[in-house]
Amino acid sequence: MTVFERASVPGMVYTLSGEYYTPAAFAREMDRLFMQQWLYVGRSEQLPEAGSYMLVTMANENVIVVRNKQGEVRAFYNLCRHRGTRMCTAEQGQFANSIQCPYHAWTYSLDGDLIGARLMDEVEGFDKAEFGLLPVAVVEWEGFIMINLASHPEPFEQAYAPLINRFGAWHIASLHSAQTIEYTIKANWKLIFQNYSECYHCPLIHPELVEQTDYRSGQNDLTEGPFLGGYMVLNETHGTFGLGEGSGSHRPPLGTVAGEDLRRVYFYSIFPNMLLSLHPDYVLVHALYPLDHGTTRIICDWLFDPMVMAQPDFDPSDAVSFWDTTNMQDWNVCELTQLGVQSRAFVPGPYAQAEGLLYAFDQEYLRAMGEL
């Protein structure tokens, strides 16, 4: 039986110090976190057929994610095995049947095998089998594409064991994106993660949200480790989070969502770059791409049942406008916090009881950084 509890802190505990928001800390994070953890990089629907690809930039690495002829997703470093040339520059597109370097036309299959190398038959000892594209670990989970840049990544099923099958009622794998919005925020990625994980701030900056839920109604079932979160309870007047009278009332629940879940919105932070919000009738997902110690790119997708999307009266604007408004409110305070933690005068302050998941995030972060 799943046990939910309120967020709490174990006495007087403090925020991370300013040193964790510097270029030096960011460089360590790229090596110890973003080059080692499973990362969310997109949705399966972005690769609809063989040869469909997208590029992903993370931790200064550029990766080609492509669907092969067998329908499987594969991922490779975007560099030719000849001279290291970046082979592909368009962010998304369609390969015919192969991937070809524009410099000397070395050509690779959609599985990364070297299938053409001009004039290299003249080089004694050259073996095409030894010069395939360098692979990156990749899996599809609930329709999300996850990659891992580590040389020997922890198996996904092991790393994500607490989440496997947890969200089955929402049928997330079958959902499609109705809207995507990209943001660039002048704030460290950790501040965005932490802001997402508490509602201590909600009555001050989210008037639209507190009209639709009691900001202290939150209960959490994941309270330590890389995955944190739980639910908030919708007010009786609302069936989902949205703007406008009767928002969401025209949409049926997703999948087999029923019972208490019809009155709840679940929020989970998935370390280190995914925020997942499950509503009765749609799912919201944020992908975080840290650009430097003070800048984060965020791609936000609103996911709906494709059968509902096919209806002539389908309109996701209530959900999109609600979260776009809420996002912008959050980004503003995150940017203000970024300005403060960069000050030489900044010293860590104490967490409130309502910020228990933030302290839990700090502990996981320090553990993953090898400092705990």
Residue pairs with C-beta under 8 A, 6 or more apart in sequence:
2 221
3 221
4 219
4 220
4 221
4 230
4 231
5 219
5 220
5 221
5 223
6 218
6 219
6 220
6 353
6 356
7 198
7 218
7 220
7 223
7 353
7 354
7 355
7 356
7 357
8 353
8 356
9 351
9 352
9 353
9 355
9 356
9 359
10 359
12 350
13 350
13 351
13 359
14 348
14 349
14 350
14 351
15 348
15 349
15 350
15 351
15 358
15 362
16 190
16 348
16 362
16 365
17 346
17 347
17 348
18 341
18 342
18 343
18 344
18 346
18 347
19 25
20 190
21 188
21 190
21 191
21 293
21 294
21 338
21 341
21 342
22 293
23 292
23 293
25 293
26 188
26 290
26 292
26 293
28 369
29 290
29 369
30 59
30 60
30 290
31 59
32 368
32 369
32 370
33 272
33 365
33 368
33 369
34 58
34 59
34 149
34 272
34 273
34 290
35 59
35 61
35 149
35 150
36 148
36 149
36 150
36 153
36 368
37 148
37 159
37 226
37 271
37 272
37 368
38 139
38 146
38 147
38 148
38 153
38 154
38 156
38 159
38 160
39 58
39 146
39 147
39 148
39 149
39 272
39 273
39 274
40 144
40 145
40 146
40 270
40 273
40 274
40 285
40 287
41 54
41 56
41 58
41 63
41 65
41 145
41 146
41 147
41 287
42 54
42 56
42 65
42 144
42 145
42 287
43 143
43 144
43 145
43 177
43 301
43 303
44 73
44 140
44 143
44 144
44 145
44 173
45 143
45 176
45 177
46 52
46 54
46 92
46 145
47 53
47 54
47 65
47 66
47 67
47 73
47 145
48 67
49 67
49 94
50 67
50 68
50 69
50 71
50 110
51 66
51 67
51 94
51 95
51 96
51 97
51 110
52 66
52 67
52 93
52 94
52 95
53 64
53 65
53 66
53 67
53 88
53 92
53 93
53 94
53 95
54 64
54 65
54 91
54 92
55 62
55 63
55 64
55 65
55 78
55 88
55 89
55 90
55 91
55 92
56 62
56 63
56 65
56 75
56 147
57 63
57 289
58 147
58 149
58 273
58 289
59 149
61 77
61 149
62 77
62 78
62 79
62 86
63 75
63 76
63 77
63 78
63 136
63 147
63 149
64 75
64 76
64 77
64 78
64 87
64 88
64 99
64 133
65 73
65 74
65 75
65 138
65 145
65 147
66 73
66 74
66 75
66 76
66 95
66 99
66 110
67 73
67 74
67 110
68 74
68 109
68 110
68 111
69 97
69 110
73 138
73 139
73 140
73 145
74 110
74 111
74 112
74 135
74 138
75 135
75 136
75 137
75 138
75 147
76 108
76 112
76 133
76 134
76 135
76 136
77 133
77 134
77 136
78 86
78 87
78 88
79 85
79 86
79 87
79 134
80 86
80 87
80 101
80 103
80 104
80 106
81 106
81 114
81 131
81 132
81 133
81 134
82 101
82 103
82 104
82 106
82 117
82 131
83 103
83 104
85 101
85 102
85 103
85 104
87 99
87 100
87 101
87 102
88 99
95 110
97 109
97 110
98 107
98 108
98 109
98 110
98 115
98 116
99 107
99 108
99 109
99 110
99 133
100 106
100 107
100 108
100 116
101 107
104 118
105 116
105 118
106 114
106 116
106 117
106 118
106 131
107 114
107 115
107 116
107 117
108 114
108 115
108 132
108 133
109 115
112 132
112 133
112 135
113 128
113 129
113 132
114 128
114 129
114 131
114 132
114 133
115 128
117 126
117 128
117 131
120 126
120 128
136 147
136 148
136 149
137 147
137 148
137 149
137 150
137 153
137 156
138 145
138 146
138 147
138 148
139 145
139 146
139 156
140 146
141 156
141 160
141 164
142 167
142 172
142 173
143 172
143 173
143 174
143 175
144 172
144 274
144 285
146 156
148 154
148 156
153 159
157 164
159 226
162 222
162 225
162 227
163 227
163 268
163 270
167 276
167 278
168 255
168 256
169 254
169 255
169 256
169 257
169 258
169 261
170 254
170 255
170 257
170 278
170 283
171 254
171 255
171 256
171 305
172 278
172 283
172 303
174 255
174 305
174 306
175 254
175 282
175 283
175 303
175 304
175 305
175 306
176 303
176 304
176 306
176 309
177 301
177 302
177 303
178 282
178 302
178 303
178 304
178 309
178 314
178 316
178 320
179 301
179 302
179 316
179 320
180 299
180 300
180 301
180 302
181 299
181 300
181 320
181 324
181 327
182 297
182 298
182 299
182 300
183 297
183 298
183 300
183 327
183 331
184 291
184 295
184 296
184 297
184 298
185 192
185 295
185 296
185 297
185 298
185 331
185 334
185 335
186 294
186 295
186 335
186 338
187 294
187 295
187 296
187 331
187 334
187 335
187 337
187 338
188 290
188 293
188 294
188 296
188 338
188 341
189 272
189 273
189 288
189 290
189 296
190 361
190 365
191 334
191 337
191 338
191 341
192 288
192 296
192 298
192 330
192 331
192 334
193 269
193 271
193 272
193 275
193 288
193 361
194 355
194 358
194 361
195 201
195 330
195 333
195 334
195 337
196 267
196 269
196 275
196 286
196 330
197 228
197 229
197 267
197 269
197 357
197 358
197 361
198 354
198 355
198 357
198 358
199 215
199 216
199 218
199 232
199 354
200 352
200 354
200 355
201 333
202 209
202 210
202 215
203 210
203 215
205 329
205 330
205 332
205 333
206 215
206 326
206 329
208 243
208 322
208 325
208 326
209 215
209 241
209 326
211 235
212 234
212 235
212 237
212 238
212 241
213 232
213 233
213 234
213 235
213 238
213 241
213 265
214 232
214 233
214 235
215 232
216 354
217 232
217 233
218 230
218 231
218 232
218 354
219 230
219 231
220 228
220 229
220 230
220 356
220 357
221 229
221 230
222 228
222 229
222 230
222 268
223 356
223 357
223 360
224 360
224 363
224 364
225 360
225 364
226 270
226 271
226 272
226 364
226 368
227 268
227 269
227 270
227 271
228 268
228 269
228 271
228 357
228 360
228 361
228 364
229 266
229 267
229 268
229 269
229 357
230 266
230 267
230 268
231 264
231 265
231 266
231 267
232 264
232 265
232 267
233 263
233 264
234 240
234 241
234 263
234 264
234 265
238 247
238 248
239 247
239 248
239 249
239 262
239 280
239 281
240 247
240 248
240 251
240 265
240 279
240 280
240 281
240 282
240 319
241 247
241 248
241 265
241 279
241 319
241 322
241 323
242 248
242 318
242 319
242 321
242 322
243 318
243 321
243 322
243 325
244 317
244 318
244 321
247 318
247 319
247 322
248 279
248 280
248 281
248 282
248 318
248 319
250 313
250 315
251 281
251 282
251 304
251 308
252 281
252 305
252 308
253 262
253 280
253 281
254 280
254 281
254 282
254 283
254 305
255 305
257 280
261 280
262 280
263 280
264 280
265 277
265 278
265 279
265 280
266 276
266 277
266 278
267 275
267 276
267 277
267 278
268 275
268 276
268 277
268 278
269 275
269 276
269 357
269 361
270 276
271 361
271 364
271 365
271 368
272 288
272 368
273 287
273 288
273 289
273 290
274 285
274 286
274 287
274 288
275 285
275 286
275 288
276 283
276 284
276 285
276 286
277 283
277 284
277 285
277 323
279 319
281 304
281 308
282 302
282 303
282 304
282 316
282 319
283 302
283 303
284 300
284 301
284 302
284 303
284 319
284 323
285 300
285 301
285 303
286 298
286 299
286 300
287 298
287 299
287 300
287 301
288 296
288 297
288 298
289 296
289 297
289 298
289 299
290 296
290 297
291 297
294 338
294 342
298 327
300 323
300 324
300 327
302 316
302 319
302 320
302 323
304 314
304 316
308 314
340 346
351 358
351 359
363 372
366 372
